[in-house]
Amino acid sequence: MSAVKDPNLNDKNWTVKVRNRAVGALPPDKLLPDGVPAYVSSWIYVFGVLTLAALVVIIGSGTILALKGPGWWHFTGIGHFFNSIHLWSVELFFFVMVVHLWGKYWMAAWRGGRAGTWITGAVTFLVAVPCALTGYVSQQNFDAQWISTQAKDAMNSIGIGSFFNLTNFGQMYSWHIYLLPMAVVGLVGAHVLLVRKHGVVPPFELPSARAADAAGDGGDVVHNEAPLPEAGASATTTEGAPS
Amino acid sequence: MSRESRKLARKRENDYARNWKGPYRSYDLIKEATIAIGVMVGLAVVLTILFSSPDDKPSTVQQWARSTPADFVTTAVTELDGSSGTGGYGPPYNHNADGQHIAFLYPQKWLGVSHPIDTAADYVINPLREINGEPVTQAAVSAYLAAPAKLQTAWTDAYTKALANATPTAGGSALTVKPGNYGPVPIMMNSLLQYAQGGGLDGALVNSTQFYQTDYTKPLLFMADGGVLSDRAQTQHLLGEQWGMMNETGSFPGQTWLWLYTFWYQIKPFSTSDNADILVMAVMGVLSLAFILIPLIPGIRDIPRRIPLYKLIWRDYYRGLADPPKAGA
């Protein structure tokens, strides 16, 4: 689908330019597809959407904890319950994200102009680490005391202790509930849009196909037009998220 | 393979992967995302019901002074003479050292002192000055401050040695040491001990000049200079040599994603270096950059092609290539 251009609007209209560019890059059927390439047929594809789902649970439980304040979970059962949900959703988030990353590595998912997708995913993992760390030091318990006094030396050694002081609860709480989550959500958003724009990386071309092509009987390079079951006919066994 | 042919092969690989022109199958993105959220909520609830989450109460200066008064006073003396960990730390707390460095890189020093801590004043002198109705204590503080630095050091050195054999009085509100030339230091320390045992020092150490405060840097560094935190950490297997950075109290998984960061602290030269933290951060910085830039790094980006786990991932696709469905089947 291409962007509709209104002839009555000036080409210099910034809003029109941005809209045309956005719709051109990600038309609605690409942004919210109802089909995936037939090769998307493995449990490994599920871990991308599970990472997103865990992030939703983290943000939901974190929002409840933030609404009630940082001390609430220490003295109420329901508060402790939501803190536990928050903790375990973080553990699940990292677990499924690491599996997702390994899966994408072994697919060499950066092929075909998808380096940006890999990079945004990798940076998301790296930003999620201090996001979790600031949560641990914001707990207001012995874990927070111990982790903050141990980890401060690494931050101080590279000179960032002035604005990332792990022993300053107020500062860490701000990083944890606002600054770093904003970064994670922004990166995840960019990552998902890149996945939607470029699609899920196709399988490797088999060496035998390359050799046949080199010998002159392989036709052109687009071997991925090979016959596969039509939509719904299903050599596929598992639905998976194209992420 | 020549450089040119490798370049051509990579171009072919990228062209091949750029656009999929084969068949699609039906897929419901919103439905799958909804199911995934349901699964994650379910898993988190089950794990919560089974394991809950740790919440060991924090240590306080008051508890420390009551439970191990000798350790509290010994630490306070090191704060008074500046020989504590914080006293000789350097930036961002003071100028008493340059901090860690790699070769000519001194980022800790370059970024300067952002959280100034004068250990003698902040941990001992100023809190003692806040105690009202104790003229003996105030006279002892004045006498200490009026003494030459050399004499102050002689008093604190002698008192530190004597503390090794100190015995608490009944109730533990003071320490008794063998007679010696300690100047006013024992009076100051016993007053500070009683102030801490009463809970006053916890409030006095909070780093703020206004009513609201959220910065616990001073009390945390004070407790970290003593044994109150590390003793608890050791029993919970949280010390640095016990991979403590990634663990948490109890049998919870903790920050397992920090395993590589924590790993470096377990091996030489990091485990024995005075610059371990900046060295580990540098190594992790390089590794993180490499992780981000894998698509651009020859060799590492080629491993997935050479170790063909992809044949397992896309086994249905390759099976379809080998055995295409017959027309009308």
Interface residues (C-beta under 8 A of the other chain):
Chain A: L32 P33 D34 G35 V36 P37 A38 Y39 V40 S41 S42 I44 V46 V49 L50 L52 A53 A54 V56 V57 S61 W73 H74 H80 F81 N83 S84 I85 L87 W88 S89 E91 L92 F94 V98 G103 Y105 W106 M107 A108 W110 R111 G112 G113 R114 A115 W118 I119 A122 V123 F125 L126 V129 A132 L133 Y136 Q139 Q140 N141 F142 D143 A144 Q145 W146 I147 S148 T149 Q150 A151 D153 A154 N156 S157 I158 G159 I160 G161 S162 N165 T167 N168 F169 G170 Q171 Y173 G199 V200 V201 P202 P203 F204 E205 L206 R210 V221 V222 H223 N224 E225 A226 P227 L228 P229 E230 A231 G232 A233 S234 A235 T236 T237 E239 A241 P242
Chain B: R12 E13 N14 D15 Y16 A17 R18 N19 W20 K21 G22 P23 Y24 R25 S26 Y27 D28 L29 I30 E32 A33 A36 I37 V39 M40 V41 L43 A44 V45 L47 T48 F51 S52 S53 P54 D55 D56 K57 P58 S59 Y89 P91 P92 G99 Q100 P107 Q108 W110 L111 G112 S114 H115 T214 D215 Y216 T217 L220 L221 M223 A224 L229 R232 A233 L238 G240 G244 M245 E248 T249 F252 P253 Q255 T256 W257 L258 N275 D277 I278 V280 M281 S288 F291 I292 L293 I294 P295 L296 R301 P304 R305 I307 P308 L309 Y310 I313 W314 R315 D316 Y317 Y318 R319 G320 L321 P324 P325
